């Protein structure tokens, strides 16, 4: 599928016109040339603290999170009866 820029340009030109197709092709090219990231980028000084907070939140969730909401018994909730 790679290398079919002319075909893609022709289709986009039919849909939105030449200016729109040129803009879309520039946007697509720019998005494909972005810098690749690695896992070690998460250990940079500005990001490291946020990553650690995320791991702490994930690890403490079983103790404080959603699992306790599933342990409710029917008697834990108040029952309101409607009077006729």
Helices and strands as residue ranges (DSSP letters): H 5-16, H 18-32, G 39-43, H 45-64, G 66-71, G 74-76
